[in-house]
Amino acid sequence: MLAPRFADVEQLLVTRLIAVTGRRVVTDLPAEITQPLLHVRAFGGTGLDATRETVSVDVDAYVPPGTHGHPDRGAAHDLAQEARAAFGALPGYTAATAGDVTATVLRVATISRPVIRTYDESAVRRCHAAYRLTVASRG
């Protein structure tokens, strides 16, 4: 008997967030942040049964300095709110992921609402949020 195969939730989210927000979405941060972007990382979680699991996801919105070189907290928060709205619309969304596994998002819960967090000493601003998804996989 083959072991159950679960969806690549990061791939599912990157694809969906790009489609919904039109923003750059990555799983690995570039060396230099020169344009607004969303950074998505799945962590933890647990299998509920042979086809369903919960997955926790960190989402960071990064925004480089504005046209005058000043930090822009508001733009970072606005980008994080775009992502939050996209997560709120995920239940019922179905898509193919790596390895011919199809995933359906069953539920989304907010673990931590978007909040400005420190990043580094540059003028780049970061706004962090965390979500918990329940996902059903087939394949």
C-alpha positions as CSV (number, residue, x, y, z in Angstrom):
1,M,0.0,0.0,0.0
2,L,1.3,3.4,-0.9
3,A,1.7,6.1,1.7
4,P,-0.7,9.1,1.4
5,R,0.7,12.0,-0.6
6,F,0.0,15.5,0.6
7,A,0.0,18.8,-1.4
8,D,2.9,21.2,-1.6
9,V,1.0,24.0,0.3
10,E,3.7,26.6,-0.3
11,Q,3.4,26.0,-4.1
12,L,-0.4,26.2,-3.9
13,L,-0.1,29.5,-2.0
14,V,2.5,31.1,-4.2
15,T,0.5,30.4,-7.3
16,R,-2.8,31.6,-5.8
17,L,-1.3,34.8,-4.2
18,I,0.3,35.8,-7.4
19,A,-3.0,35.4,-9.3
20,V,-5.0,37.3,-6.7
21,T,-2.6,40.1,-5.7
22,G,-0.5,40.4,-8.8
23,R,2.5,40.8,-6.5
24,R,5.8,39.0,-6.4
25,V,5.5,36.0,-4.1
26,V,8.5,33.9,-3.0
27,T,9.5,31.1,-0.7
28,D,13.1,32.2,-0.5
29,L,14.0,35.9,0.1
30,P,16.2,37.5,-2.5
31,A,19.5,39.0,-1.3
32,E,18.2,42.5,-1.9
33,I,14.6,43.6,-1.7
34,T,14.0,46.1,-4.5
35,Q,10.2,45.7,-5.0
36,P,7.3,44.9,-2.7
37,L,7.0,41.1,-2.2
38,L,5.3,38.4,-0.1
39,H,7.4,35.7,1.5
40,V,5.5,32.5,2.2
41,R,6.7,29.7,4.5
42,A,4.8,26.6,5.7
43,F,5.7,25.2,9.1
44,G,4.5,22.6,11.5
45,G,1.1,21.1,11.1
46,T,-0.4,17.6,11.5
47,G,-2.1,15.0,9.5
48,L,-5.8,14.6,10.4
49,D,-6.3,11.4,8.4
50,A,-5.0,9.9,5.1
51,T,-6.1,12.9,3.0
52,R,-6.4,15.9,5.3
53,E,-3.8,17.9,7.2
54,T,-3.4,21.2,8.9
55,V,-0.5,23.4,7.9
56,S,0.7,26.6,9.6
57,V,1.9,29.4,7.3
58,D,4.0,32.5,7.9
59,V,3.5,35.4,5.5
60,D,5.8,38.4,5.5
61,A,5.1,41.5,3.4
62,Y,8.3,43.4,2.5
63,V,8.4,46.9,1.1
64,P,11.5,48.7,0.1
65,P,11.9,52.5,0.9
66,G,9.6,54.9,-0.9
67,T,10.7,57.3,-3.6
68,H,12.4,59.6,-1.1
69,G,14.3,56.7,0.6
70,H,12.1,56.7,3.7
71,P,10.6,53.6,5.3
72,D,7.0,53.0,4.4
73,R,5.2,51.1,7.2
74,G,1.8,51.8,5.7
75,A,2.7,50.2,2.4
76,A,4.0,47.1,4.2
77,H,0.8,46.9,6.2
78,D,-1.4,47.4,3.1
79,L,0.4,44.6,1.3
80,A,-0.1,42.3,4.2
81,Q,-3.8,43.2,4.2
82,E,-3.9,42.2,0.5
83,A,-2.5,38.8,1.5
84,R,-5.0,38.5,4.4
85,A,-7.9,39.1,2.1
86,A,-6.5,36.5,-0.3
87,F,-6.2,34.0,2.5
88,G,-9.8,34.7,3.6
89,A,-11.0,33.7,0.1
90,L,-9.1,30.4,0.0
91,P,-11.7,28.0,1.4
92,G,-13.0,26.0,-1.5
93,Y,-10.0,26.7,-3.7
94,T,-8.7,23.7,-5.6
95,A,-5.5,23.4,-7.6
96,A,-2.9,20.9,-8.8
97,T,0.5,20.9,-7.0
98,A,3.8,19.0,-7.4
99,G,3.7,15.3,-8.0
100,D,0.2,15.3,-9.5
101,V,-1.4,16.0,-6.1
102,T,-4.6,18.1,-6.2
103,A,-5.3,20.1,-3.1
104,T,-8.5,21.7,-1.8
105,V,-8.3,24.3,1.0
106,L,-11.1,23.5,3.4
107,R,-10.5,26.1,6.1
108,V,-8.4,29.1,7.0
109,A,-7.8,30.5,10.4
110,T,-5.8,33.5,11.4
111,I,-3.1,32.7,14.0
112,S,-1.6,36.2,14.0
113,R,-3.1,39.2,12.2
114,P,-0.7,41.5,10.2
115,V,1.7,43.3,12.5
116,I,4.8,45.4,11.7
117,R,7.9,43.5,12.7
118,T,11.6,44.4,12.7
119,Y,13.6,43.3,9.7
120,D,17.1,44.7,9.6
121,E,18.8,48.1,9.9
122,S,17.7,49.1,6.3
123,A,14.7,51.1,5.4
124,V,12.9,48.0,4.2
125,R,9.7,47.4,6.2
126,R,8.2,44.0,7.1
127,C,4.7,43.1,8.1
128,H,4.1,39.6,9.4
129,A,1.0,37.4,9.7
130,A,0.4,33.7,10.3
131,Y,-2.4,31.4,9.2
132,R,-3.5,27.8,9.8
133,L,-4.9,26.0,6.8
134,T,-6.8,22.7,6.6
135,V,-6.1,21.1,3.3
136,A,-7.5,17.9,1.6
137,S,-5.1,16.2,-0.9
138,R,-5.8,13.7,-3.7
139,G,-3.3,12.0,-5.9
